[in-house]
Amino acid sequence: MNKLPLATVLLLGAASLMQGATLVAWYDFENSGTDASGNNRNLSGTGSGVAYGSATINGDTLKTVTFSGNSTTGNAVGTSYLSLASGNMGITNESFSVSFWANSSGAGAWRDLVSFCDSASNGFKFETKADAENNPITIYSTGVTFTPAVPNDLSSRNAWHHYALTVDSLMMSFYIDNFLVASATIDSGTQSGLITTFLVGRRYNGGTGWNGSIADLQVYEGALTAVELNEIYLNHTPIPEPSTYIWAGVGLGALILIRRRLTK
């Protein structure tokens, strides 16, 4: 039986473990919808109700975008929102992660915080319905309506909460304030095209707008782990890519070993 050299094993191990989630867009809302990841997936603003500011969130001062003036009754089209300026998001419905902070300020009908879809209108929508005290959350994917039971302390209105959704093949998991709230399966038949429509503050297939503020919106190709989500929740910055620097060092060490063997 042939044995692989240690250097080869290290390289293969590093390569396999570095296939984690990859940042495709980061919106820190530093006075605009510019993609701070450098991938140029910029958002453009529509409507006079889009404003940039700042807020203290989880002990840190973060930049925010606020949407106001959208109707709170019926299915009126949202007039103030952000949308992907051009191109695509570099992700499909099959494997991705979305993380952001949100503070709902408007009561009324179901409104969309973040929504996105491919060219065939297959996608996902985060909706919240603010009543007198709480914000029930519903997540729609094509063919699935997912309304998890959310404790009141994780859904209070006029307060900042962290939301994260991860999708890995047929399973999606939803987190609020760093707690796994629920998981559900999704329709494998709708996981195909690249996401070409990405909206913040409005629904992609009905237009309903949302009133409130959002901060630190991060989008990844691939499913983030609970450990990675915890890091984002605590530090408000994207995770190191591609996964950790430790295995990059292992890979470098393996290359040095190989080079030494070749020069002997």
C-alpha positions as CSV (number, residue, x, y, z in Angstrom):
1,M,0.0,0.0,0.0
2,N,1.5,3.4,-1.1
3,K,1.7,6.1,1.6
4,L,1.3,9.7,0.8
5,P,4.2,12.0,1.9
6,L,3.4,14.2,4.9
7,A,3.7,17.4,2.8
8,T,1.0,16.1,0.4
9,V,-1.3,15.1,3.2
10,L,-0.9,18.6,4.7
11,L,-1.7,20.2,1.4
12,L,-4.7,18.1,0.8
13,G,-6.0,18.7,4.3
14,A,-5.5,22.4,4.1
15,A,-7.2,22.6,0.7
16,S,-10.2,20.6,1.9
17,L,-10.7,22.7,5.0
18,M,-10.3,26.0,3.1
19,Q,-13.5,25.3,1.1
20,G,-15.7,27.1,3.7
21,A,-17.9,30.1,3.1
22,T,-16.5,32.9,1.0
23,L,-17.5,36.6,1.4
24,V,-19.1,37.9,-1.8
25,A,-20.5,41.2,-0.5
26,W,-20.3,43.3,2.7
27,Y,-22.4,46.5,3.2
28,D,-21.1,48.5,6.1
29,F,-23.2,51.5,5.0
30,E,-20.4,54.0,5.3
31,N,-22.7,56.8,3.8
32,S,-23.6,54.6,0.9
33,G,-24.4,51.1,-0.4
34,T,-20.9,50.5,-1.6
35,D,-19.7,46.9,-1.4
36,A,-16.9,47.1,1.2
37,S,-15.6,43.6,0.3
38,G,-14.1,45.0,-2.9
39,N,-16.2,42.7,-5.1
40,N,-18.1,45.7,-6.6
41,R,-21.5,44.4,-5.9
42,N,-22.7,47.9,-5.0
43,L,-26.3,48.8,-4.0
44,S,-28.0,51.9,-5.4
45,G,-30.6,53.8,-3.5
46,T,-34.2,54.6,-4.7
47,G,-36.5,57.1,-3.0
48,S,-36.1,60.0,-0.6
49,G,-36.7,57.8,2.4
50,V,-33.2,56.2,2.3
51,A,-30.9,57.8,4.8
52,Y,-27.5,56.9,6.3
53,G,-26.5,57.3,9.9
54,S,-25.0,55.4,12.9
55,A,-26.2,53.5,16.0
56,T,-24.7,51.8,19.0
57,I,-25.3,48.0,18.4
58,N,-24.1,45.4,20.8
59,G,-21.6,47.8,22.4
60,D,-20.1,49.1,19.1
61,T,-20.9,52.1,16.9
62,L,-22.0,50.9,13.5
63,K,-23.0,52.7,10.3
64,T,-26.7,52.2,9.4
65,V,-29.1,52.7,6.5
66,T,-32.7,53.7,7.4
67,F,-35.8,53.3,5.3
68,S,-38.8,55.5,6.0
69,G,-42.0,56.6,4.3
70,N,-43.0,53.2,3.0
71,S,-46.7,52.4,3.4
72,T,-47.6,50.3,6.5
73,T,-50.9,49.0,5.2
74,G,-51.8,46.5,2.5
75,N,-49.4,45.6,-0.2
76,A,-48.3,49.1,-1.3
77,V,-45.1,49.1,-3.3
78,G,-42.1,50.3,-1.3
79,T,-40.7,53.5,-2.6
80,S,-37.5,53.7,-0.5
81,Y,-35.0,50.8,-0.9
82,L,-31.6,49.7,-2.1
83,S,-31.0,47.3,-5.0
84,L,-28.1,45.6,-6.7
85,A,-26.8,48.1,-9.2
86,S,-25.5,45.6,-11.8
87,G,-24.3,42.0,-12.4
88,N,-25.1,39.2,-9.9
89,M,-24.4,38.3,-6.3
90,G,-22.1,35.4,-7.1
91,I,-24.3,33.0,-5.2
92,T,-27.1,30.6,-6.0
93,N,-30.1,29.5,-3.9
94,E,-28.3,26.2,-3.1
95,S,-25.6,27.3,-0.7
96,F,-25.2,30.8,0.9
97,S,-25.3,32.8,4.1
98,V,-26.8,36.2,4.9
99,S,-26.1,38.1,8.1
100,F,-27.3,41.5,9.2
101,W,-28.6,43.7,12.1
102,A,-32.1,45.2,11.9
103,N,-34.3,47.5,13.9
104,S,-38.0,47.6,12.9
105,S,-39.7,51.0,13.5
106,G,-43.0,50.6,11.7
107,A,-46.0,48.6,12.7
108,G,-48.5,47.2,10.2
109,A,-48.6,44.6,7.4
110,W,-45.8,42.2,6.6
111,R,-42.8,44.1,5.2
112,D,-39.5,42.8,3.6
113,L,-36.1,43.5,5.2
114,V,-34.0,41.7,2.6
115,S,-35.0,39.8,-0.5
116,F,-33.3,38.2,-3.4
117,C,-33.9,35.9,-6.4
118,D,-32.5,34.5,-9.6
119,S,-33.8,35.4,-13.1
120,A,-36.7,32.9,-12.7
121,S,-37.8,34.6,-9.5
122,N,-36.7,31.7,-7.3
123,G,-35.3,33.1,-4.1
124,F,-35.7,34.1,-0.5
125,K,-37.5,36.9,1.5
126,F,-37.1,38.0,5.1
127,E,-40.4,39.5,6.3
128,T,-41.4,41.0,9.6
129,K,-44.8,42.1,10.8
130,A,-44.3,44.7,13.6
131,D,-47.2,44.7,16.1
132,A,-47.4,46.8,19.3
133,E,-44.4,45.0,20.9
134,N,-42.8,42.3,18.8
135,N,-41.6,41.5,15.3
136,P,-42.8,38.0,14.1
137,I,-40.5,36.8,11.3
138,T,-41.3,34.8,8.2
139,I,-38.8,33.5,5.7
140,Y,-40.1,32.6,2.3
141,S,-38.2,30.4,-0.2
142,T,-39.8,29.2,-3.4
143,G,-42.2,26.5,-2.3
144,V,-41.7,27.0,1.4
145,T,-43.1,29.4,4.0
146,F,-41.0,29.3,7.2
147,T,-42.4,31.1,10.2
148,P,-40.4,29.9,13.3
149,A,-41.7,30.5,16.8
150,V,-39.6,33.4,18.0
151,P,-39.3,34.2,21.8
152,N,-40.4,37.8,22.6
153,D,-37.0,38.8,23.9
154,L,-35.6,38.0,20.4
155,S,-38.2,39.9,18.5
156,S,-38.8,43.1,20.4
157,R,-39.8,46.1,18.3
158,N,-37.7,49.3,18.2
159,A,-34.6,47.3,19.2
160,W,-31.6,46.0,17.3
161,H,-31.5,42.3,16.6
162,H,-29.0,40.2,14.6
163,Y,-30.5,37.9,11.9
164,A,-28.6,35.2,10.0
165,L,-29.8,32.6,7.5
166,T,-27.6,29.8,6.2
167,V,-28.5,27.4,3.4
168,D,-26.5,24.2,2.8
169,S,-28.0,22.1,0.0
170,L,-31.6,21.3,1.2
171,M,-31.4,22.6,4.7
172,M,-31.8,26.2,5.9
173,S,-31.0,27.4,9.4
174,F,-32.2,30.6,10.9
175,Y,-30.5,32.5,13.8
176,I,-31.6,35.5,15.9
177,D,-29.2,37.2,18.2
178,N,-26.7,34.3,17.9
179,F,-29.3,31.6,18.8
180,L,-30.4,28.9,16.4
181,V,-34.2,29.5,16.3
182,A,-35.2,26.8,13.8
183,S,-34.2,24.8,10.7
184,A,-36.3,23.6,7.7
185,T,-35.8,21.9,4.4
186,I,-36.2,23.7,1.1
187,D,-37.3,22.6,-2.4
188,S,-34.3,21.2,-4.3
189,G,-36.0,21.9,-7.6
190,T,-35.7,25.7,-7.1
191,Q,-31.9,25.8,-6.5
192,S,-30.3,26.8,-9.7
193,G,-29.5,30.2,-11.1
194,L,-27.3,33.0,-9.9
195,I,-28.9,35.6,-7.8
196,T,-29.4,38.6,-10.0
197,T,-31.9,40.6,-8.0
198,F,-30.9,41.7,-4.5
199,L,-33.1,44.2,-2.5
200,V,-32.8,45.8,0.9
201,G,-36.0,47.3,2.3
202,R,-38.3,45.9,-0.3
203,R,-39.8,42.6,-1.6
204,Y,-38.5,41.4,-5.0
205,N,-41.8,40.0,-6.3
206,G,-44.4,42.3,-4.8
207,G,-42.6,45.5,-4.0
208,T,-43.8,45.9,-0.3
209,G,-41.5,48.2,1.5
210,W,-40.1,48.2,5.1
211,N,-39.6,50.9,7.7
212,G,-36.6,50.6,10.0
213,S,-32.8,50.4,10.0
214,I,-30.2,47.8,8.9
215,A,-26.5,47.5,9.6
216,D,-23.5,45.3,8.8
217,L,-25.1,43.3,6.0
218,Q,-22.8,40.4,4.9
219,V,-23.4,37.9,2.1
220,Y,-21.4,34.6,1.7
221,E,-21.2,31.9,-0.9
222,G,-21.5,28.7,1.2
223,A,-23.0,28.0,4.6
224,L,-21.3,29.7,7.6
225,T,-20.8,27.6,10.7
226,A,-22.1,28.4,14.2
227,V,-18.6,29.4,15.2
228,E,-18.2,31.8,12.3
229,L,-21.7,33.3,12.9
230,N,-20.6,33.9,16.6
231,E,-17.5,35.7,15.4
232,I,-19.6,38.0,13.1
233,Y,-22.1,38.6,15.9
234,L,-19.4,39.7,18.4
235,N,-17.0,41.5,16.1
236,H,-19.2,43.0,13.3
237,T,-16.6,42.2,10.7
238,P,-16.4,39.5,8.0
239,I,-14.7,36.2,8.9
240,P,-11.2,35.6,7.6
241,E,-11.1,34.1,4.1
242,P,-11.0,31.3,3.1
243,S,-12.0,30.1,6.6
244,T,-8.9,30.5,8.8
245,Y,-5.4,31.7,8.6
246,I,-4.1,28.6,10.5
247,W,-4.6,26.2,7.6
248,A,-3.1,28.7,5.2
249,G,0.0,28.5,7.3
250,V,-0.2,24.7,7.2
251,G,-0.3,24.8,3.5
252,L,2.7,27.1,3.3
253,G,4.6,24.7,5.6
254,A,3.7,21.8,3.3
255,L,5.0,23.8,0.3
256,I,8.3,24.4,2.0
257,L,8.6,20.7,2.8
258,I,8.0,19.8,-0.8
259,R,10.5,22.4,-2.0
260,R,13.2,21.0,0.3
261,R,12.6,17.5,-0.9
262,L,12.9,18.7,-4.6
263,T,16.1,20.5,-4.0
264,K,17.9,17.6,-2.3
